[in-house]
Amino acid sequence: MNYSPTAQTLFQPFTIGNLTLPNRIVMAPMAREFAPNGVPVPDMAAYYRRRAENGVGLIVTGGTLIDHPDTSNLENVPHIYGEAALSSWANVVTAVHEAGGRIISQITHIGARGHVGDYSEADIADIIQVFAKAASDAKRIGFDGIEIHGGHGFLLDQFFWKKTNSRTDRYGGDWGGRTRFAVEVIEACRRAVGPEFPIVLRISQWKMSDYTAKLVETPEQLEQFLTPLVAAGVDIFHASTRRFWEPEFEGSDLNLAGWTKKLTGKPVITVGSVGLEDDGTEKTQVAGLVERLEHEEFDLVAVGRALLADPAWANKIRDGRIDELISFTDEAKQKLY
């Protein structure tokens, strides 16, 4: 294959654990809400397959809800429990694999109860086991890994953030306390899936309710936050930012993914408005992205809305067909194609 010189680095293989990817392009998790009663509609298989057969190396599903009463108050978000939902996801996995792709399930608890102080230690223990069950089921039905959602103000992130966690027991206080819940979730999931099954952790500074929120203010705080999560068994960090090209801390051009890799040595996924032309032309943005990848600031690149609009985005970038790209519009949010 003769790749576009601009994009060549994006199309190098990558291996983590028992998972080998053909390239560095990841479909970012996006909540589509095409799952009445938690069961993904049959068209979901074709939707993900289309991206796999058009050159996406790894697909991360939109958030799938674990089996807990207050995980979400949304009706059409898919479940990762119950035979109907699991059977539908198994069909998705088969379709992606038949197209030569790889797919992991993002498992999540949104935290609809509203305040971390409302959870007793018994509640926390129950949720940990439900996460582990979801991880086990994801592996059983053929997913290639899991991503645990620890960002965007969802439940685990509510425990991380000092502004939302005022607990005085072992799940609050310093970084050791505020990361303990997530550490125990990761450890339980690792026991459920074994040592070679990839576990990704999604993290973020921003919250759904506050785009300017800061979980950490300095690289030193970021290191204190990440260290126990690495020890718990995270294989890859997925560092969610709104714009991948923006530096995370003063005095360095590194974004959140870059700092996470520098501090942990772990592989990282960068994400944030890739392909949306916010900093100029598509060609200019991709060139800047590839340059950062070549400098090993990050290992994988997640693409979200651009892949909603154009299932063939990856192949077009690979072949240098920039003028054929389909631009994202709000209409794309409403479709499953």
C-alpha positions in Angstrom: 0.0 0.0 0.0 1.4 3.4 -1.0 0.4 5.7 1.9 0.2 9.4 1.6 3.6 10.7 2.9 1.7 13.0 5.3 -0.2 10.1 6.9 2.3 7.2 6.8 3.0 7.1 10.6 -0.7 6.8 11.3 -0.7 3.5 9.5 2.0 1.6 11.4 0.9 -1.4 13.4 0.6 -1.4 17.2 0.6 -4.2 19.7 -0.5 -4.3 23.4 -1.1 -7.5 25.3 -2.8 -10.0 23.0 -4.1 -7.2 20.7 -2.4 -6.2 17.5 -3.8 -3.3 15.6 -3.1 -2.6 11.9 -2.8 1.1 12.4 -3.0 3.9 15.0 -6.5 5.2 14.2 -9.2 4.6 16.9 -12.9 5.3 16.6 -13.6 7.3 19.7 -16.5 6.3 21.9 -19.6 8.3 21.1 -23.0 8.0 22.8 -25.4 7.3 20.0 -28.5 6.3 22.0 -29.7 3.8 19.5 -30.5 1.1 22.0 -34.2 0.9 23.1 -34.4 -0.7 26.5 -30.6 -1.0 26.5 -30.5 -3.3 23.5 -28.4 -2.1 20.5 -30.5 -2.0 17.3 -29.4 -4.5 14.6 -28.1 -1.7 12.4 -25.4 -1.1 15.0 -23.4 -4.0 13.6 -23.3 -2.6 10.1 -22.5 0.9 11.5 -19.4 -0.3 13.3 -18.4 -2.8 10.5 -18.5 0.1 8.0 -15.7 1.9 9.9 -13.7 -1.3 10.3 -13.8 -2.1 6.6 -12.8 1.5 5.8 -9.5 1.4 7.7 -10.2 2.1 11.4 -7.7 0.1 13.4 -9.6 0.0 16.7 -13.2 0.8 17.5 -14.2 1.8 21.0 -18.0 1.5 21.5 -20.0 4.3 22.9 -20.5 3.9 26.6 -22.2 0.7 27.7 -23.9 0.7 31.1 -23.2 -1.8 33.8 -25.9 -3.5 35.7 -26.5 -1.1 38.6 -29.8 0.7 39.4 -28.5 4.3 39.2 -25.9 4.0 36.5 -27.9 6.3 34.2 -31.3 7.9 33.8 -31.1 7.7 30.0 -33.4 5.2 28.3 -31.6 4.5 25.0 -28.0 4.0 26.1 -26.9 0.4 25.5 -26.3 -2.1 28.3 -23.5 -4.5 28.8 -25.7 -6.9 30.7 -28.7 -9.0 30.0 -28.8 -11.7 27.3 -30.6 -9.5 24.7 -28.0 -6.7 24.9 -25.1 -9.1 25.1 -26.4 -11.1 22.1 -26.7 -7.9 20.1 -23.2 -6.8 21.0 -21.9 -10.3 20.0 -23.3 -9.6 16.5 -21.5 -6.3 16.5 -18.2 -8.0 17.4 -18.7 -10.6 14.7 -19.4 -8.0 12.1 -16.3 -6.0 13.0 -14.1 -9.0 13.1 -15.3 -10.2 9.7 -14.2 -6.8 8.3 -10.8 -7.3 9.8 -11.3 -4.8 12.6 -10.8 -4.8 16.4 -13.4 -3.6 18.9 -13.4 -2.9 22.6 -16.3 -2.2 24.9 -16.4 1.0 26.9 -18.0 0.1 30.2 -19.4 2.9 32.4 -21.4 4.0 35.4 -22.6 7.5 34.8 -23.3 8.2 38.4 -26.9 9.4 38.2 -27.4 9.3 42.0 -25.7 12.7 42.1 -23.1 12.7 45.0 -20.3 10.3 45.9 -21.1 10.7 49.6 -24.4 8.9 49.0 -22.6 5.6 48.3 -21.9 3.4 51.2 -18.9 1.1 51.2 -21.3 -1.8 50.6 -22.6 0.1 47.5 -19.1 0.6 46.3 -18.3 -3.1 46.7 -21.4 -4.0 44.7 -20.4 -1.6 41.9 -16.9 -3.0 41.7 -18.2 -6.5 41.2 -20.7 -5.4 38.6 -17.8 -3.7 36.6 -15.9 -7.0 36.9 -19.0 -8.9 35.6 -19.3 -6.5 32.7 -15.6 -7.0 31.8 -16.0 -10.8 32.0 -19.1 -10.7 29.8 -17.3 -8.4 27.3 -14.5 -10.9 26.9 -16.9 -13.9 26.8 -18.8 -12.4 23.8 -15.6 -11.7 21.9 -14.6 -8.1 22.5 -10.9 -7.5 22.1 -10.5 -5.5 25.3 -12.4 -3.0 27.5 -12.3 0.7 28.2 -13.3 1.8 31.7 -14.8 5.2 31.7 -13.1 7.4 34.3 -13.6 10.8 32.9 -16.2 13.5 32.0 -17.7 13.7 35.5 -19.1 10.1 35.4 -19.0 8.1 38.6 -15.3 7.2 38.9 -14.4 10.8 38.0 -16.7 12.0 40.7 -14.5 10.2 43.2 -11.3 11.5 41.5 -12.2 15.1 41.7 -11.7 16.9 45.0 -14.6 19.3 44.2 -17.1 16.4 44.1 -15.5 14.0 46.6 -15.7 15.2 50.2 -15.6 11.8 51.7 -13.6 11.3 54.9 -13.3 7.5 54.7 -10.8 5.5 52.7 -12.4 6.6 49.4 -11.8 10.3 50.0 -9.0 12.6 51.1 -5.7 12.5 49.2 -5.0 11.0 45.8 -4.6 7.5 47.3 -8.1 7.7 48.7 -9.8 9.4 45.8 -8.4 6.9 43.3 -9.1 3.9 45.5 -12.5 3.1 44.0 -11.1 3.1 40.5 -8.1 1.1 41.6 -10.4 -1.6 43.0 -12.5 -1.5 39.8 -9.4 -2.0 37.6 -8.0 -4.8 39.9 -11.4 -6.6 39.9 -11.7 -6.3 36.1 -8.1 -7.6 35.7 -8.9 -10.6 37.8 -12.0 -11.2 35.6 -10.3 -11.0 32.2 -6.7 -12.2 32.9 -3.3 -10.7 32.3 -3.3 -10.3 28.5 -6.7 -8.8 27.9 -6.2 -5.1 27.3 -7.7 -2.6 29.8 -8.0 1.0 28.8 -8.8 3.8 31.2 -10.4 7.0 29.9 -9.5 10.1 31.9 -10.2 13.8 31.4 -9.9 17.1 33.0 -13.2 18.5 31.7 -16.6 17.4 32.8 -19.9 17.2 30.9 -21.1 20.1 33.2 -17.9 22.1 33.0 -15.6 22.2 30.0 -13.1 24.3 32.0 -12.8 22.0 35.0 -9.3 20.9 36.1 -8.8 17.6 37.9 -5.1 18.4 38.2 -3.3 21.8 38.0 0.3 20.6 37.6 2.4 17.7 36.2 3.2 16.7 39.8 -0.5 16.3 40.6 -1.1 14.4 37.4 1.7 12.0 38.4 0.1 11.5 41.9 -3.2 10.8 40.2 -1.9 8.3 37.6 0.6 6.3 39.7 -2.0 4.2 41.6 -3.9 3.6 38.4 -0.8 2.2 36.7 -0.1 0.0 39.6 -3.7 -1.3 39.5 -3.2 -2.7 35.9 -4.1 -0.1 33.3 -2.6 -1.0 29.9 -3.5 2.1 28.0 -4.7 5.6 29.0 -7.2 7.4 26.8 -6.7 11.1 27.6 -9.8 13.0 26.6 -9.3 16.6 25.7 -11.5 18.9 23.6 -8.7 19.9 21.2 -5.7 17.6 20.9 -3.3 20.4 19.9 -3.7 22.5 23.0 -1.0 22.1 25.7 -2.0 20.9 29.1 0.4 22.8 31.3 2.3 26.0 30.9 5.9 25.6 29.7 5.4 22.6 27.5 3.6 21.8 24.2 2.6 18.3 25.5 -1.1 17.7 25.6 -2.8 15.6 28.3 -2.0 12.3 26.5 1.6 13.4 26.1 2.1 14.2 29.7 0.4 10.9 30.7 2.8 8.9 28.6 5.8 10.9 29.9 4.9 10.4 33.5 3.8 6.7 33.3 5.6 5.2 30.3 2.3 3.6 29.3 0.8 3.7 25.8 -1.7 6.5 25.4 -4.6 7.5 23.1 -5.0 11.2 22.2 -8.4 12.6 21.2 -10.0 15.9 20.7 -11.5 17.5 17.6 -9.4 15.4 15.2 -10.6 16.0 11.6 -12.8 19.0 12.4 -10.6 21.6 10.9 -10.6 23.8 14.0 -7.0 24.9 13.4 -7.1 25.4 9.6 -7.3 23.0 6.8 -7.7 19.2 7.2 -4.3 18.7 5.6 -2.6 21.0 8.0 -4.2 19.5 11.0 -3.3 15.9 10.0 0.3 17.0 9.4 0.5 18.4 12.9 -1.1 15.3 14.3 1.4 13.0 12.5 4.3 15.1 13.6 3.3 14.7 17.3 2.9 10.9 16.7 6.3 10.7 15.1 7.8 12.4 18.2 6.0 9.7 20.3 3.9 12.2 22.2 1.2 9.6 22.0 0.7 6.1 20.4 -2.9 6.1 19.1 -5.3 8.7 17.8 -9.0 8.6 18.4 -11.3 10.2 15.9 -14.9 11.0 16.8 -17.3 13.2 14.9 -15.2 13.1 11.7 -15.9 9.4 11.5 -19.6 9.9 12.1 -19.8 12.1 9.0 -17.5 10.0 6.9 -17.1 6.2 7.6 -14.2 6.2 5.0 -12.2 9.0 6.8 -9.3 6.7 7.6 -8.9 5.3 4.1 -9.2 8.8 2.6 -6.5 10.1 4.9 -4.3 7.1 4.1 -4.6 7.7 0.4 -4.3 11.5 0.5 -7.9 12.0 -0.7 -8.4 15.0 1.5 -10.7 16.8 -1.0 -13.1 13.8 -0.8 -13.7 14.0 2.9 -17.2 14.6 4.1 -17.5 17.4 6.7 -19.2 16.8 10.0 -22.6 18.4 10.4 -25.2 18.3 13.2 -27.3 16.0 11.0 -24.7 13.3 11.3 -25.5 13.1 15.1 -29.0 11.8 14.2 -28.0 9.1 11.8 -26.6 5.6 12.2 -24.9 4.8 8.9 
